[in-house]
Amino acid sequence: MTAPASAPKKSITLRQTILALKSPPVAMMLALGFGSGLPFLLTGATFGYWLRDEGTTLTAIGFLSWVGLAYTFKFIWAPIVDRLPAPFLKKRGRRRGWVVLSQLLVAAGLLGMALVGPHGAGGLAAIGALALVVAFASATQDIAVDAWRIEAAADPDELGLFTSSFTLGYRIALLVTDALILIFAQNLGWPISYGMMAAAMGIGIFAAFRMPEPARLETAIEERARAASLLSVRGATDAVIGPLIEFFRHHGAWALLMLTMISVYRLPEFVIGPVAGPFYHDLGLEKDVVGGIRASVGLIASILGIAAGGVCAVRLGYIRTLILGAVLQGFGVAAYAVVATFGAEDLRLFGAAMATDNFCYAFAGVALVTYMSSLTSIGYTATQYALLSSIYTLFGKFLKGFSGAVVDALDQGRTLMQAYAIFYIGAGLIALPALILCVILTRQRAEARSGSSL
């Protein structure tokens, strides 16, 4: 039985990450993080905001959020990304080819959404289909970029640096698509704003051509290819089932508990996603006001959360940081219930809730990403990490489709804001299963260490 890998000995602080941006690979990893994060909210919460602005019901918005299930099922085609070169871009390298291809598809899909709109030809079905294309391409990009980030690192310390840089870039992209786009939409309209986001994917494409391919990847892939061709039964089995077998072999009795904990860890943030934008709309806030608060206190809180998550992962260890993250994200989500109860007339209250949630969201995100990154094996990196990230999104992506319907149901016999308040409190309590599992995992790990020392 193998315990989870211990945290790197060096603390990767925000200051170290910023100073390390002088290194081209670290800077390019930040840009790749930006490209990975850009499409996420454009088919999620921000997309819901646009739809609510156009008069779409909460129930319909919730169901349309299911396009995000593409992120959940990406493990299905991850073996292809792991073992085969990208169509038309074979000479560009295995990781680079898939990243560039997926980035181009994301840009095309976002441009299509801008041109069609919710009331264009085909209505919600057409823009929903384009959102699905964006989500599918974005999930494929995540498969390749996550593997690239892990494989490019020479040691655990560099992995921590790449992860911090990637996370910072990802959070900047979320800021753009969660805050700045609202200011653009207020003044330029949603279609032009989405067109601008399509153009911004060029940042990730530029980084993909500048980031060097991981040298040790091809060695591991070639060894497996020599052992069995991907087109053979043995090779196909190794590509699809091998990563899972290797994961359970390496982590033993820990594996199932790890996967269960991962699957429920981010449920609070997932379930509030589809109704976040509509909630701001229903509060009566202008889009540029929400965007301004997100771009100021929200940004500061996110950066502090990233830094705190990285430091705690090193000083407390992965599991204890996960425990703290579970507690924090529950409180962060429930903070919006206060806004729903007392209203958004006092923007300081709204800003405090936004800052609390953003800090907790960023902290828990760094904790989980760093932990999952430590569990992968070279040669199976893309598929294993895709499997882990798919597991962590499975329940959340499914349950969030019902969030709009839940708020609509709670609205019966209550005011809409009372319905939102109850919903946010319930979403915060969903953090409890992850918290309990993290505590169990910590105790089992302590018992294993105690037993090995006897």
C-alpha positions, 0 to 999 in steps of 0.5 A: 500500500502506497501513501500519497506523495509528500509535498515538495520541500520548497514553498512556492510563493506568489512572489517566487512565481512572479519572479520565475516568470523571467524563465520562458517555460514558466511564463509560457505555462502562465499563458497556457493556463490563461488559454485553458481558463478562458473558455470555462466560464464562457460556457458556464456562469457567464453564459448563464448571465448572458442567457438571463439577460435575454430572458431565459428561465433559470430551469433552461439555464441549468439544463444548458449548463450540462454542456460542461459534462464534456469536461467530465467525460474527457477521460474517454478520449484522453488515451487518444490525446496521450498516445496519438499525434493531433490530426494535421499537426503531427510535426508540431509535437504530441502535446503542442499539436493537440493544444493548438488544434483544440485552441483553434476549435475553442476560438471558432466555437466562441466566434460562432456563439457571438454570431448566433446569439440566444435569439438567432437562427436555431435559438437556444438549441443552436447556441447550446450546440456551439457551447458544446463544441467549445466545451469539448475543445476546451476539455481536450485542451485541458487534457493536453495542457495538464499533461504538458505541465506535469511532464515538463517539470524536472522535479517536484519543486518545478512541478509546484512552480509550473502549477502555481504559474498555470493556476495564476494564468487560469485565474487571470482568465477567469477574471477576464471572463467573470469580470471584465467581460461584464464591463464589455457586455454593458458597453459593447454588448454580449456578441462583441464581448464573446468575439473578443474572447475568441480573439484572446485565445491567440495568447494560448496559441502563441504560448503553445508554439513557444513552450518546449515539448517534454523530452521524457514523454516520447521516451515513455510513449516509445517504450510502450509502443514498442511493447505493443502497438496502440492498434493492437488489443494489448496496446489499446488495453494498455492505453485505455485501462493501463492508466487505471490499473497503474493508479490502483497498483501504485496507490493500493488500498488508498486509491478508492478513498482518494477517488471518492474524495476527489469526486465530491470535493468541489460540489459546492462551487459546481452547483452554484455555477449556473445560477451565479450570473442570474443571481447578480442579474436578479439582485438588480446590479449593473453588469459593469458594477459586478465586473468592477467588484470582481476585477478589484476585490475579487482579483485580490482575494483570488491571488491571496487564495492561490498564494495561501493554498500553495504555502499550506500545501507545502507546510501542512501537506496535501491532505490537511490543505484539502481539509482546510479547503473543504471548510473554506469553500463551504463558508465561501459559497454560503456567504452569498446567502447573506447578500440574498437576505440583506440585498445588494444595496450596500456594495460593501456587503456584496464585495465582502461575499465576493472576496470570501468566495473567490479566496476560498475557491482559489485556495481549494482549487490549488489544493486539489490540483496540486494533490491530483498532480502528485498522483500521476505516473509518467507515460500515463500522465494525460489519461490519469490526470484526465481521469482524476479531473473527470472524476472530480467533475462528475457529480458536480457537473451533473447536479448543477444542471438541476440548480436552476430548477431547485431555485425555481422550486424554492421560489414557490411560496417565497420571494426569489431572494429567499429562495436564493438564500436557502439554495446558497446555504444548502450548497455550502453544506454540500462541502461536508462529505468531502470534509469527512472523507479528507479526515478519514484519509488523514487518519488512515495515512497516520495509521499506515505510517504508524504501522510501518514504523513498528 
